[in-house]
């Protein structure tokens, strides 16, 4: 567990900064790709940038779902988890604000329940997609960066393609929260936070 004295350590704040930076990069790339029609571009962009972040930064989860999974399995202290989630949401909000200012149409920034299903259907697909992502993240904990990056990036892309037509395929509450904050659109936002986030083992500290 993290003691209050560790709040003064450089390592703790480097980890918090890494969470903020990694989430900002991830969300910024995905939102930029969301300007293209259809789910393919953001899914591929998310998978590629997630794999790249694992290979380059290695440590950040860049995803509150994975951070909460670490908390549930007692692999992360409450203070580290809270600081990580706050940094992730801050990074996502900054990326969303920049994307909204840069893109001519912000309609594609927000993840929404699609017209082809209900909120319940979207929740089911979002739960499934996030579970497979967390399972991969836990499974690659001991793998080297290239292998881990490929596996995690593939899981992000596959989950986004599978759940995208129903829920937007976020699998990342921060990715959904940032655009909701800057646009003020909160329709069915609970779907992004309402799914379980537990998986066996210990996920690699790499993010999507």
Beta strands, then each sheet from edge to edge (+ up, - down):
end
